[in-house]
Amino acid sequence: MAETTSDIHRSEGVRGLVAIREDYLAQTRRKRVYSTVLIALFVAMMAAGFDLADGRNAGGFWSGLHRVFDFPTELLAEAWEKRAALPGNMVTYFPALVETINIAAVSTLVGAMLAGLISLLATPGLAPWPQAVPVFRRLLDLCRAMPEIVIALMLIFVLGGGPVPAMIAICFHTVGALGKLFSEVNENADPKPVEGLLSTGARWGQRMGLAMLPQVAPNWLSYALLRFEINVRASAILGFVGAGGIGYELKIAIGWGQGRYDAAAAVFLLLFLTIVVIDQGSSALRNRLVKGE
């Protein structure tokens, strides 16, 4: 009887494993079917959207596709013919590059400080007003939802052209982007030091400054440096809408067309070198902060 009971248990165990395996395989097949359907829908929507856009553009995409390299070819050819003037052009546009970097630096610094504060207010378990956590989270969502170029255009209409509208626009978006990342870092931090200070009667600011910030500061700085790279590119793009910086000079050089392509090439080269230097420098600094390398 004992052997029979043991055999029954083994048989039930085998059937259970088989049932689990069949259930897993069925879920895998369903997931593949759903993924295939979603990919097919995505491709169909992309094709329909492209067809609609091409139709509204009078079907000019295919007819002009063979000319896609005409502009870079003309630009490089003229820049090569006037290559002797390249160093002088780079010196001429260097102050505009400094203005672009200043816009990115100030907007990143101010945006990171505001994002850090709001992220603490939007993190459950850390916020001094738990009922207001959803409000601060929606505020971060709003900051991320507004594109920098839209904010810059509205501010240029009110304040006029210049670096200030660009700085405010980039700062606004930086608060939303970094606030989301900072909040996720806060949620993964160890709450025990905060709880220990709370038990001693420490105020909220003391708990955050002494127990939370030392834990999250390396990741915060890493994300802020990454955002600085993005903001340099954004400030250059905003120059095309009159927000100052090297992007504005690039718009003028391209707008003049042939005869000023050497100036456009100098601006492109300055911007490329700047982004490479910032990317390499910030990457090395991030590795040292986070990994100690």
Backbone as CSV, one residue per row, in Angstrom:
resi,resn,N_x,N_y,N_z,CA_x,CA_y,CA_z,C_x,C_y,C_z
1,MET,0.841,-1.209,0.000,0.000,0.000,0.000,0.871,1.253,0.000
2,ALA,1.999,1.206,0.767,2.884,2.360,0.841,3.464,2.678,-0.533
3,GLU,3.869,1.604,-1.254,4.439,1.820,-2.579,3.386,2.367,-3.533
4,THR,2.183,1.875,-3.391,1.112,2.375,-4.264,0.860,3.855,-4.022
5,THR,0.833,4.249,-2.758,0.621,5.668,-2.423,1.750,6.522,-2.958
6,SER,3.008,6.041,-2.809,4.159,6.788,-3.324,4.082,6.927,-4.843
7,ASP,3.689,5.826,-5.507,3.556,5.898,-6.968,2.503,6.905,-7.376
8,ILE,1.401,6.929,-6.608,0.327,7.892,-6.920,0.841,9.315,-6.787
9,HIS,1.613,9.582,-5.714,2.126,10.931,-5.506,3.087,11.328,-6.626
10,ARG,3.959,10.370,-7.016,4.884,10.670,-8.113,4.132,10.928,-9.405
11,SER,3.101,10.151,-9.644,2.308,10.339,-10.866,1.619,11.699,-10.872
12,GLU,1.083,12.074,-9.699,0.446,13.396,-9.608,1.468,14.512,-9.807
13,GLY,2.672,14.292,-9.243,3.716,15.308,-9.429,4.111,15.460,-10.887
14,VAL,4.244,14.325,-11.587,4.593,14.376,-13.010,3.507,15.080,-13.800
15,ARG,2.244,14.730,-13.484,1.130,15.394,-14.194,1.131,16.892,-13.911
16,GLY,1.474,17.265,-12.659,1.521,18.696,-12.337,2.600,19.415,-13.121
17,LEU,3.782,18.787,-13.240,4.862,19.391,-14.013,4.490,19.501,-15.483
18,VAL,3.840,18.468,-15.997,3.403,18.514,-17.395,2.391,19.630,-17.606
19,ALA,1.451,19.779,-16.641,0.448,20.842,-16.762,1.099,22.221,-16.721
20,ILE,2.102,22.381,-15.833,2.809,23.663,-15.752,3.544,23.950,-17.063
21,ARG,4.184,22.926,-17.601,4.908,23.107,-18.859,3.963,23.478,-19.993
22,GLU,2.818,22.781,-20.074,1.849,23.091,-21.122,1.300,24.497,-20.965
23,ASP,1.047,24.910,-19.728,0.547,26.261,-19.482,1.575,27.304,-19.894
24,TYR,2.848,27.028,-19.571,3.919,27.958,-19.948,4.037,28.072,-21.470
25,LEU,4.002,26.921,-22.146,4.090,26.945,-23.608,2.902,27.662,-24.227
26,ALA,1.707,27.473,-23.635,0.522,28.157,-24.158,0.651,29.669,-23.989
27,GLN,1.154,30.104,-22.826,1.355,31.538,-22.614,2.390,32.100,-23.581
28,THR,3.448,31.326,-23.831,4.476,31.763,-24.778,3.902,31.917,-26.182
29,ARG,3.082,30.954,-26.590,2.458,31.050,-27.922,1.537,32.252,-28.015
30,ARG,0.743,32.489,-26.948,-0.145,33.659,-26.959,0.660,34.957,-27.044
31,LYS,1.774,35.008,-26.309,2.604,36.206,-26.338,3.168,36.449,-27.727
32,ARG,3.588,35.371,-28.388,4.103,35.519,-29.748,3.027,35.997,-30.703
33,VAL,1.822,35.469,-30.548,0.714,35.902,-31.407,0.415,37.377,-31.190
34,TYR,0.328,37.777,-29.902,0.056,39.189,-29.596,1.161,40.089,-30.142
35,SER,2.411,39.670,-29.990,3.527,40.474,-30.494,3.471,40.608,-32.006
36,THR,3.154,39.506,-32.677,3.054,39.548,-34.132,1.945,40.481,-34.590
37,VAL,0.799,40.408,-33.909,-0.324,41.288,-34.266,0.044,42.750,-34.040
38,LEU,0.691,43.044,-32.912,1.071,44.426,-32.622,2.084,44.948,-33.635
39,ILE,3.057,44.126,-33.990,4.043,44.550,-34.989,3.377,44.802,-36.329
40,ALA,2.437,43.926,-36.708,1.729,44.105,-37.974,0.915,45.402,-37.969
41,LEU,0.235,45.669,-36.843,-0.527,46.915,-36.739,0.389,48.132,-36.809
42,PHE,1.532,48.049,-36.133,2.478,49.168,-36.151,2.977,49.442,-37.561
43,VAL,3.355,48.372,-38.273,3.840,48.543,-39.649,2.744,49.117,-40.538
44,ALA,1.510,48.627,-40.366,0.401,49.134,-41.172,0.142,50.615,-40.890
45,MET,0.193,51.004,-39.609,-0.013,52.410,-39.260,1.106,53.278,-39.807
46,MET,2.352,52.792,-39.741,3.471,53.563,-40.289,3.315,53.745,-41.797
47,ALA,2.925,52.679,-42.480,2.754,52.773,-43.928,1.622,53.730,-44.283
48,ALA,0.503,53.623,-43.548,-0.618,54.524,-43.815,-0.257,55.970,-43.521
49,GLY,0.481,56.180,-42.414,0.888,57.540,-42.076,1.829,58.124,-43.099
50,PHE,2.772,57.306,-43.576,3.695,57.794,-44.597,2.952,58.117,-45.888
51,ASP,2.032,57.257,-46.260,1.271,57.499,-47.489,0.458,58.788,-47.376
52,LEU,-0.148,59.020,-46.191,-0.918,60.252,-45.988,-0.019,61.479,-46.052
53,ALA,1.150,61.406,-45.362,2.064,62.543,-45.371,2.599,62.815,-46.777
54,ASP,2.921,61.762,-47.505,3.427,61.944,-48.862,2.356,62.535,-49.764
55,GLY,1.101,62.130,-49.545,0.014,62.697,-50.331,-0.189,64.172,-50.051
56,ARG,-0.112,64.571,-48.782,-0.256,65.991,-48.438,0.927,66.805,-48.924
57,ASN,2.061,66.140,-49.151,3.233,66.822,-49.686,3.268,66.739,-51.215
58,ALA,2.122,66.513,-51.804,1.972,66.428,-53.263,2.802,65.293,-53.843
59,GLY,3.004,64.252,-53.028,3.746,63.099,-53.518,5.177,63.403,-53.878
60,GLY,5.788,64.362,-53.169,7.133,64.793,-53.546,8.259,64.007,-52.932
61,PHE,7.953,63.038,-52.081,9.039,62.320,-51.427,9.847,61.503,-52.426
62,TRP,9.161,60.661,-53.178,9.880,59.783,-54.102,10.538,60.571,-55.227
63,SER,9.862,61.625,-55.689,10.447,62.392,-56.793,11.684,63.164,-56.350
64,GLY,11.756,63.516,-55.059,12.923,64.264,-54.588,13.939,63.428,-53.845
65,LEU,13.695,62.113,-53.755,14.589,61.254,-52.982,16.007,61.232,-53.557
66,HIS,16.122,61.313,-54.877,17.448,61.226,-55.487,18.281,62.478,-55.222
67,ARG,17.651,63.535,-54.690,18.380,64.775,-54.427,18.717,64.946,-52.942
68,VAL,18.543,63.889,-52.161,18.713,64.010,-50.727,20.144,64.375,-50.337
69,PHE,21.118,63.997,-51.158,22.514,64.296,-50.838,23.026,65.550,-51.534
70,ASP,22.161,66.280,-52.234,22.619,67.478,-52.956,23.145,68.540,-52.003
71,PHE,22.399,68.804,-50.913,22.813,69.861,-49.987,24.140,69.546,-49.304
72,PRO,24.303,68.358,-48.670,25.608,68.100,-48.047,26.752,68.083,-49.038
73,THR,26.481,67.652,-50.279,27.544,67.645,-51.288,27.975,69.065,-51.626
74,GLU,27.001,69.973,-51.832,27.327,71.367,-52.128,28.036,72.028,-50.955
75,LEU,27.568,71.727,-49.746,28.170,72.341,-48.557,29.626,71.918,-48.404
76,LEU,29.876,70.609,-48.522,31.239,70.122,-48.355,32.147,70.606,-49.481
77,ALA,31.608,70.690,-50.692,32.429,71.154,-51.813,32.848,72.608,-51.619
78,GLU,31.896,73.447,-51.201,32.243,74.855,-50.989,33.164,75.025,-49.790
79,ALA,32.921,74.234,-48.737,33.798,74.316,-47.569,35.223,73.906,-47.919
80,TRP,35.377,72.917,-48.792,36.712,72.479,-49.185,37.405,73.538,-50.042
81,GLU,36.633,74.189,-50.920,37.217,75.255,-51.736,37.707,76.411,-50.868
82,LYS,36.990,76.697,-49.786,37.347,77.821,-48.909,37.939,77.320,-47.591
83,ARG,38.626,76.189,-47.634,39.144,75.581,-46.406,40.130,76.492,-45.675
84,ALA,40.786,77.393,-46.403,41.724,78.308,-45.746,41.014,79.245,-44.771
85,ALA,39.719,79.489,-45.022,38.960,80.390,-44.149,38.315,79.670,-42.970
86,LEU,38.461,78.337,-42.897,37.794,77.570,-41.841,38.241,77.974,-40.436
87,PRO,39.538,78.091,-40.155,39.927,78.505,-38.794,39.359,79.870,-38.406
88,GLY,39.386,80.824,-39.344,38.835,82.142,-39.041,37.343,82.093,-38.764
89,ASN,36.609,81.279,-39.535,35.171,81.139,-39.284,34.891,80.509,-37.922
90,MET,35.708,79.533,-37.546,35.511,78.886,-36.247,35.747,79.874,-35.107
91,VAL,36.769,80.736,-35.269,37.008,81.772,-34.251,35.846,82.758,-34.214
92,THR,35.305,83.086,-35.375,34.196,84.043,-35.441,32.968,83.535,-34.706
93,TYR,32.673,82.246,-34.852,31.454,81.701,-34.267,31.670,81.087,-32.879
94,PHE,32.892,81.160,-32.368,33.151,80.588,-31.043,32.342,81.284,-29.940
95,PRO,32.196,82.616,-29.946,31.348,83.234,-28.907,29.905,82.726,-28.915
96,ALA,29.357,82.450,-30.098,28.007,81.888,-30.165,27.977,80.489,-29.566
97,LEU,29.052,79.728,-29.758,29.135,78.404,-29.151,29.172,78.502,-27.630
98,VAL,29.921,79.462,-27.120,29.974,79.671,-25.666,28.586,80.022,-25.134
99,GLU,27.845,80.836,-25.874,26.486,81.182,-25.461,25.596,79.941,-25.414
100,THR,25.742,79.058,-26.402,24.968,77.817,-26.412,25.300,76.951,-25.206
101,ILE,26.579,76.834,-24.893,26.989,76.030,-23.739,26.480,76.653,-22.447
102,ASN,26.508,77.973,-22.365,25.995,78.651,-21.172,24.496,78.402,-20.989
103,ILE,23.752,78.442,-22.094,22.311,78.165,-22.019,22.082,76.759,-21.472
104,ALA,22.820,75.799,-22.018,22.657,74.408,-21.580,23.075,74.238,-20.123
105,ALA,24.177,74.880,-19.716,24.678,74.713,-18.352,23.723,75.306,-17.329
106,VAL,23.252,76.520,-17.588,22.345,77.169,-16.622,21.026,76.418,-16.544
107,SER,20.477,76.036,-17.683,19.203,75.321,-17.673,19.340,73.962,-16.996
108,THR,20.474,73.295,-17.173,20.686,72.007,-16.512,20.835,72.177,-15.015
109,LEU,21.603,73.183,-14.592,21.816,73.405,-13.159,20.518,73.760,-12.449
110,VAL,19.792,74.738,-12.981,18.531,75.148,-12.343,17.498,74.026,-12.421
111,GLY,17.411,73.385,-13.596,16.453,72.295,-13.750,16.747,71.130,-12.832
112,ALA,18.029,70.795,-12.636,18.392,69.674,-11.757,18.038,69.982,-10.303
113,MET,18.266,71.217,-9.876,17.925,71.565,-8.488,16.417,71.497,-8.256
114,LEU,15.646,72.046,-9.184,14.188,71.979,-9.046,13.694,70.543,-9.148
115,ALA,14.290,69.770,-10.065,13.885,68.370,-10.215,14.181,67.573,-8.955
116,GLY,15.322,67.844,-8.312,15.650,67.141,-7.077,14.642,67.411,-5.982
117,LEU,14.259,68.670,-5.835,13.283,69.011,-4.803,11.926,68.380,-5.089
118,ILE,11.455,68.524,-6.328,10.134,67.984,-6.672,10.142,66.458,-6.602
119,SER,11.267,65.828,-6.958,11.317,64.366,-6.900,11.160,63.858,-5.469
120,LEU,11.723,64.566,-4.507,11.549,64.179,-3.107,10.097,64.354,-2.669
121,LEU,9.454,65.404,-3.176,8.048,65.641,-2.842,7.119,64.663,-3.560
122,ALA,7.628,64.032,-4.632,6.799,63.122,-5.429,7.101,61.657,-5.148
123,THR,7.945,61.364,-4.166,8.323,59.986,-3.859,7.550,59.492,-2.644
124,PRO,6.730,58.457,-2.785,6.014,57.912,-1.620,6.996,57.428,-0.556
125,GLY,6.676,57.728,0.682,7.546,57.341,1.788,8.543,58.406,2.165
126,LEU,8.773,59.379,1.270,9.697,60.471,1.560,9.002,61.816,1.622
127,ALA,7.895,61.945,0.905,7.208,63.229,0.798,6.647,63.669,2.149
128,PRO,6.770,64.950,2.487,6.199,65.434,3.752,4.677,65.509,3.715
129,TRP,4.118,65.589,2.498,2.659,65.631,2.342,2.260,64.478,1.418
130,PRO,2.013,63.304,1.939,1.713,62.132,1.091,0.526,62.344,0.171
131,GLN,-0.469,63.129,0.616,-1.638,63.348,-0.226,-1.306,64.139,-1.489
132,ALA,-0.205,64.885,-1.442,0.157,65.730,-2.584,1.096,65.033,-3.560
133,VAL,1.471,63.788,-3.287,2.383,63.066,-4.183,1.840,62.995,-5.611
134,PRO,0.570,62.627,-5.832,0.055,62.605,-7.214,0.113,63.970,-7.892
135,VAL,-0.056,65.033,-7.134,-0.008,66.376,-7.718,1.387,66.671,-8.259
136,PHE,2.413,66.372,-7.471,3.785,66.621,-7.929,4.165,65.694,-9.071
137,ARG,3.662,64.471,-9.088,3.939,63.570,-10.207,3.313,64.089,-11.497
138,ARG,2.090,64.601,-11.406,1.460,65.162,-12.599,2.185,66.428,-13.056
139,LEU,2.756,67.161,-12.109,3.542,68.335,-12.484,4.761,67.927,-13.300
140,LEU,5.427,66.860,-12.888,6.560,66.353,-13.665,6.116,65.855,-15.034
141,ASP,4.958,65.213,-15.083,4.420,64.761,-16.379,4.179,65.948,-17.306
142,LEU,3.643,67.034,-16.745,3.374,68.226,-17.550,4.665,68.812,-18.097
143,CYS,5.695,68.864,-17.278,6.978,69.413,-17.729,7.572,68.572,-18.846
144,ARG,7.418,67.250,-18.758,7.956,66.385,-19.809,7.125,66.437,-21.077
145,ALA,5.838,66.693,-20.939,4.946,66.650,-22.100,5.117,67.852,-23.018
146,MET,5.609,68.960,-22.488,5.746,70.183,-23.291,7.089,70.193,-24.001
147,PRO,7.120,70.139,-25.340,8.405,70.189,-26.066,9.093,71.537,-25.866
148,GLU,10.424,71.490,-25.839,11.179,72.733,-25.619,10.885,73.777,-26.687
149,ILE,10.737,73.335,-27.933,10.572,74.298,-29.015,9.237,75.035,-28.907
150,VAL,8.195,74.351,-28.400,6.894,75.003,-28.219,6.985,76.063,-27.130
151,ILE,7.626,75.715,-26.015,7.786,76.683,-24.925,8.630,77.863,-25.388
152,ALA,9.713,77.578,-26.129,10.581,78.653,-26.600,9.840,79.599,-27.530
153,LEU,9.015,79.067,-28.419,8.262,79.927,-29.341,7.303,80.835,-28.584
154,MET,6.632,80.299,-27.556,5.726,81.128,-26.763,6.487,82.216,-26.014
155,LEU,7.645,81.861,-25.453,8.429,82.834,-24.696,9.057,83.886,-25.605
156,ILE,9.471,83.481,-26.807,10.020,84.451,-27.751,8.963,85.475,-28.134
157,PHE,7.715,85.032,-28.259,6.619,85.956,-28.569,6.444,86.987,-27.451
158,VAL,6.681,86.575,-26.199,6.496,87.465,-25.051,7.760,88.256,-24.738
159,LEU,8.910,87.570,-24.710,10.156,88.182,-24.256,11.056,88.648,-25.387
160,GLY,10.788,88.203,-26.608,11.668,88.504,-27.716,12.759,87.460,-27.838
161,GLY,13.536,87.548,-28.908,14.588,86.575,-29.142,15.742,86.742,-28.173
162,GLY,16.534,85.689,-28.046,17.678,85.740,-27.151,17.827,84.451,-26.362
163,PRO,18.843,84.406,-25.517,19.113,83.163,-24.774,18.149,82.888,-23.627
164,VAL,17.490,83.923,-23.092,16.619,83.714,-21.925,15.444,82.790,-22.252
165,PRO,14.697,82.995,-23.348,13.623,82.044,-23.667,14.117,80.615,-23.836
166,ALA,15.277,80.455,-24.454,15.825,79.110,-24.636,16.158,78.482,-23.295
167,MET,16.755,79.249,-22.386,17.126,78.721,-21.080,15.895,78.292,-20.293
168,ILE,14.853,79.112,-20.314,13.631,78.770,-19.571,12.968,77.539,-20.175
169,ALA,12.909,77.474,-21.506,12.267,76.337,-22.168,12.995,75.033,-21.865
170,ILE,14.313,75.048,-21.972,15.086,73.828,-21.708,15.009,73.461,-20.238
171,CYS,15.042,74.456,-19.362,14.940,74.198,-17.921,13.607,73.548,-17.581
172,PHE,12.540,74.028,-18.198,11.206,73.491,-17.939,11.150,72.000,-18.271
173,HIS,11.675,71.645,-19.431,11.657,70.236,-19.833,12.635,69.414,-18.996
174,THR,13.753,70.011,-18.604,14.737,69.310,-17.780,14.143,68.922,-16.429
175,VAL,13.334,69.794,-15.862,12.696,69.485,-14.574,11.861,68.215,-14.692
176,GLY,11.083,68.098,-15.751,10.241,66.920,-15.916,11.034,65.653,-16.151
177,ALA,12.061,65.739,-17.010,12.841,64.551,-17.340,13.672,64.079,-16.152
178,LEU,14.411,65.002,-15.534,15.242,64.611,-14.390,14.405,64.282,-13.162
179,GLY,13.285,64.970,-12.988,12.434,64.675,-11.835,11.941,63.237,-11.847
180,LYS,11.593,62.740,-13.034,11.158,61.344,-13.155,12.295,60.389,-12.799
181,LEU,13.488,60.656,-13.335,14.635,59.792,-13.062,15.057,59.866,-11.596
182,PHE,15.076,61.072,-11.051,15.456,61.226,-9.645,14.472,60.504,-8.728
183,SER,13.197,60.569,-9.068,12.188,59.907,-8.238,12.397,58.397,-8.212
184,GLU,12.759,57.812,-9.365,13.028,56.373,-9.409,14.258,56.017,-8.577
185,VAL,15.273,56.883,-8.594,16.449,56.658,-7.758,16.069,56.721,-6.279
186,ASN,15.216,57.681,-5.930,14.797,57.822,-4.527,14.071,56.573,-4.042
187,GLU,13.240,55.996,-4.899,12.465,54.826,-4.493,13.347,53.619,-4.220
188,ASN,14.526,53.559,-4.856,15.432,52.429,-4.664,16.436,52.653,-3.539
189,ALA,16.393,53.806,-2.898,17.326,54.094,-1.808,16.895,53.365,-0.532
190,ASP,17.844,53.179,0.356,17.580,52.497,1.623,16.834,53.452,2.569
191,PRO,15.632,53.091,3.032,14.870,54.007,3.896,15.303,53.978,5.362
192,LYS,16.160,53.044,5.744,16.493,52.900,7.164,17.179,54.132,7.746
193,PRO,18.151,54.761,7.058,18.731,55.981,7.618,17.702,57.087,7.833
194,VAL,16.748,57.206,6.900,15.694,58.215,7.053,14.832,57.894,8.260
195,GLU,14.477,56.622,8.413,13.660,56.214,9.565,14.407,56.426,10.879
196,GLY,15.735,56.194,10.843,16.520,56.409,12.057,16.519,57.870,12.476
197,LEU,16.677,58.785,11.519,16.633,60.202,11.856,15.236,60.630,12.290
198,LEU,14.211,60.013,11.688,12.839,60.342,12.080,12.584,59.980,13.538
199,SER,13.163,58.866,13.969,12.961,58.436,15.355,13.634,59.382,16.351
200,THR,14.610,60.160,15.887,15.274,61.117,16.780,14.604,62.481,16.772
201,GLY,13.570,62.637,15.943,12.859,63.908,15.872,13.399,64.883,14.852
202,ALA,14.213,64.411,13.902,14.772,65.296,12.884,13.676,65.800,11.949
203,ARG,13.855,67.037,11.480,12.895,67.617,10.546,13.063,66.996,9.166
204,TRP,12.068,67.268,8.270,12.085,66.670,6.934,13.332,67.074,6.161
205,GLY,13.691,68.339,6.198,14.877,68.795,5.486,16.140,68.131,6.007
206,GLN,16.234,67.937,7.316,17.395,67.263,7.884,17.449,65.808,7.448
207,ARG,16.307,65.148,7.421,16.281,63.743,6.998,16.708,63.600,5.547
208,MET,16.232,64.504,4.701,16.585,64.422,3.292,18.063,64.763,3.070
209,GLY,18.536,65.806,3.749,19.911,66.243,3.541,20.959,65.309,4.112
210,LEU,20.657,64.677,5.250,21.651,63.851,5.935,21.530,62.360,5.623
211,ALA,20.324,61.898,5.313,20.120,60.460,5.113,19.832,60.079,3.671
212,MET,19.158,60.940,2.922,18.764,60.576,1.559,19.760,61.079,0.514
213,LEU,20.127,62.343,0.567,20.995,62.901,-0.467,22.345,62.186,-0.582
214,PRO,23.004,61.807,0.520,24.268,61.069,0.343,24.101,59.763,-0.429
215,GLN,22.931,59.138,-0.361,22.706,57.894,-1.092,22.457,58.127,-2.583
216,VAL,21.678,59.165,-2.895,21.228,59.359,-4.276,22.100,60.324,-5.063
217,ALA,22.992,61.060,-4.386,23.761,62.101,-5.079,24.565,61.573,-6.273
218,PRO,25.277,60.430,-6.172,26.032,59.976,-7.357,25.156,59.717,-8.577
219,ASN,24.011,59.057,-8.383,23.110,58.800,-9.517,22.462,60.082,-10.014
220,TRP,22.129,60.980,-9.095,21.583,62.267,-9.513,22.577,63.007,-10.410
221,LEU,23.828,63.060,-9.989,24.836,63.761,-10.775,25.057,63.080,-12.124
222,SER,25.006,61.757,-12.131,25.167,61.029,-13.388,24.065,61.384,-14.370
223,TYR,22.823,61.386,-13.912,21.711,61.743,-14.776,21.777,63.207,-15.208
224,ALA,22.216,64.081,-14.299,22.312,65.502,-14.646,23.361,65.736,-15.732
225,LEU,24.488,65.031,-15.659,25.509,65.162,-16.696,25.009,64.649,-18.039
226,LEU,24.281,63.542,-18.007,23.698,63.031,-19.247,22.713,64.034,-19.830
227,ARG,21.947,64.665,-18.969,20.977,65.666,-19.432,21.687,66.892,-19.991
228,PHE,22.859,67.222,-19.453,23.617,68.359,-19.973,23.992,68.140,-21.430
229,GLU,24.402,66.920,-21.774,24.689,66.606,-23.175,23.461,66.857,-24.047
230,ILE,22.315,66.372,-23.576,21.080,66.540,-24.346,20.727,68.017,-24.483
231,ASN,20.939,68.786,-23.423,20.562,70.202,-23.440,21.457,71.024,-24.365
232,VAL,22.716,70.612,-24.541,23.572,71.307,-25.513,22.985,71.169,-26.915
233,ARG,22.559,69.969,-27.249,21.926,69.758,-28.558,20.621,70.548,-28.662
234,ALA,19.827,70.523,-27.587,18.548,71.229,-27.606,18.742,72.732,-27.761
235,SER,19.736,73.301,-27.075,19.968,74.746,-27.183,20.420,75.129,-28.586
236,ALA,21.178,74.239,-29.251,21.569,74.518,-30.630,20.366,74.479,-31.559
237,ILE,19.455,73.530,-31.324,18.251,73.433,-32.154,17.356,74.649,-31.952
238,LEU,17.219,75.099,-30.707,16.345,76.239,-30.432,16.863,77.519,-31.072
239,GLY,18.150,77.558,-31.393,18.661,78.726,-32.094,18.008,78.944,-33.442
240,PHE,17.480,77.883,-34.050,16.803,78.005,-35.340,15.502,78.792,-35.233
241,VAL,14.912,78.878,-34.043,13.664,79.636,-33.888,13.931,80.998,-33.261
242,GLY,15.206,81.429,-33.257,15.526,82.762,-32.766,15.879,82.836,-31.307
243,ALA,16.268,81.698,-30.708,16.576,81.690,-29.277,18.058,81.905,-28.999
244,GLY,18.825,82.366,-29.971,20.221,82.696,-29.741,21.125,81.488,-29.824
245,GLY,22.404,81.741,-29.605,23.373,80.660,-29.616,23.852,80.323,-31.016
246,ILE,24.593,79.241,-31.103,25.207,78.860,-32.372,24.171,78.367,-33.375
247,GLY,23.030,77.893,-32.889,21.974,77.472,-33.802,21.450,78.627,-34.634
248,TYR,21.375,79.816,-34.035,20.915,80.996,-34.765,21.907,81.358,-35.872
249,GLU,23.221,81.266,-35.565,24.233,81.544,-36.582,24.173,80.506,-37.702
250,LEU,23.903,79.254,-37.341,23.790,78.211,-38.356,22.590,78.465,-39.262
251,LYS,21.491,78.918,-38.683,20.306,79.227,-39.485,20.608,80.330,-40.495
252,ILE,21.321,81.361,-40.056,21.655,82.466,-40.961,22.575,81.984,-42.078
253,ALA,23.580,81.176,-41.709,24.534,80.705,-42.713,23.850,79.830,-43.756
254,ILE,22.961,78.941,-43.302,22.257,78.077,-44.247,21.254,78.880,-45.067
255,GLY,20.620,79.868,-44.419,19.627,80.676,-45.123,20.212,81.468,-46.284
256,TRP,21.476,81.879,-46.178,22.102,82.607,-47.263,22.367,81.715,-48.475
257,GLY,22.469,80.416,-48.230,22.686,79.491,-49.333,24.129,79.494,-49.805
258,GLN,24.320,79.198,-51.062,25.668,79.117,-51.613,26.384,80.455,-51.445
259,GLY,27.642,80.352,-51.103,28.427,81.541,-50.785,28.696,81.648,-49.301
260,ARG,27.854,80.994,-48.482,28.063,80.994,-47.036,28.131,79.577,-46.481
261,TYR,28.239,78.599,-47.359,28.296,77.218,-46.886,29.577,76.933,-46.110
262,ASP,30.627,77.698,-46.361,31.851,77.515,-45.584,31.616,77.894,-44.127
263,ALA,30.808,78.934,-43.908,30.458,79.329,-42.539,29.598,78.264,-41.878
264,ALA,28.646,77.699,-42.645,27.812,76.635,-42.092,28.655,75.423,-41.716
265,ALA,29.648,75.101,-42.543,30.521,73.972,-42.237,31.317,74.228,-40.967
266,ALA,31.770,75.460,-40.765,32.512,75.795,-39.545,31.628,75.638,-38.318
267,VAL,30.364,76.049,-38.415,29.437,75.903,-37.293,29.175,74.433,-37.000
268,PHE,28.948,73.658,-38.062,28.747,72.216,-37.882,29.948,71.580,-37.174
269,LEU,31.139,71.947,-37.601,32.344,71.362,-37.021,32.509,71.763,-35.561
270,LEU,32.259,73.022,-35.254,32.331,73.473,-33.861,31.348,72.717,-32.988
271,LEU,30.130,72.588,-33.470,29.104,71.906,-32.688,29.448,70.436,-32.503
272,PHE,29.953,69.806,-33.556,30.327,68.396,-33.463,31.456,68.189,-32.450
273,LEU,32.488,69.002,-32.525,33.613,68.869,-31.603,33.182,69.107,-30.158
274,THR,32.299,70.074,-29.970,31.819,70.368,-28.614,31.054,69.194,-28.032
275,ILE,30.171,68.621,-28.828,29.371,67.484,-28.342,30.273,66.283,-28.040
276,VAL,31.292,66.069,-28.869,32.218,64.958,-28.623,32.964,65.171,-27.317
277,VAL,33.474,66.393,-27.097,34.219,66.675,-25.868,33.324,66.530,-24.636
278,ILE,32.116,67.073,-24.703,31.206,66.979,-23.568,30.804,65.531,-23.320
279,ASP,30.553,64.793,-24.389,30.154,63.398,-24.251,31.251,62.580,-23.580
280,GLN,32.485,62.736,-24.042,33.592,61.972,-23.478,33.881,62.389,-22.037
281,GLY,33.876,63.694,-21.801,34.163,64.170,-20.449,33.108,63.770,-19.447
282,SER,31.844,63.937,-19.806,30.771,63.593,-18.878,30.670,62.088,-18.676
283,SER,30.983,61.302,-19.717,30.962,59.845,-19.561,32.028,59.391,-18.572
284,ALA,33.226,59.969,-18.694,34.292,59.617,-17.754,33.933,60.026,-16.335
285,LEU,33.344,61.207,-16.191,32.967,61.668,-14.858,31.847,60.829,-14.277
286,ARG,30.883,60.417,-15.120,29.802,59.557,-14.633,30.342,58.212,-14.150
287,ASN,31.272,57.642,-14.902,31.856,56.366,-14.481,32.591,56.513,-13.156
288,ARG,33.254,57.639,-12.959,33.959,57.836,-11.690,32.991,58.017,-10.536
289,LEU,31.883,58.699,-10.795,30.910,58.932,-9.722,30.170,57.658,-9.332
290,VAL,29.745,56.892,-10.358,28.887,55.743,-10.104,29.690,54.479,-9.813
291,LYS,30.743,54.249,-10.621,31.484,52.992,-10.506,32.831,53.151,-9.810
292,GLY,33.255,54.374,-9.629,34.553,54.598,-9.021,35.718,54.312,-9.932
293,GLU,35.480,54.304,-11.251,36.539,53.983,-12.217,37.321,55.238,-12.587
